[in-house]
């Protein structure tokens, strides 16, 4: 294996990791938005369970987002 092959593999890997991070962030944003919608629907229908589930979904998305930020901090070299 040549050095140029190794460099090419490293660049491809970093791009793949970066793309996965963006996908995860978009998924988390969608989950948070869904949680807000559930919470609002729960409030409108006076359904405490649905409202709590929506808040839980938002918290879950926030925790995943914090994990993504932590991973990003360690990725920077």
URZI-V248630 format. One record per helix or strand of 3 or more residues. SS is the DSSP state (H for helix, E for strand). FROM is the first residue (numbers start at 1). TO is the last residue. If there is no record, write none. Layout:
# URZI-V248630
SS&FROM&TO, SS&FROM&TO
This chain:
# URZI-V248630
H&3&44, H&48&75
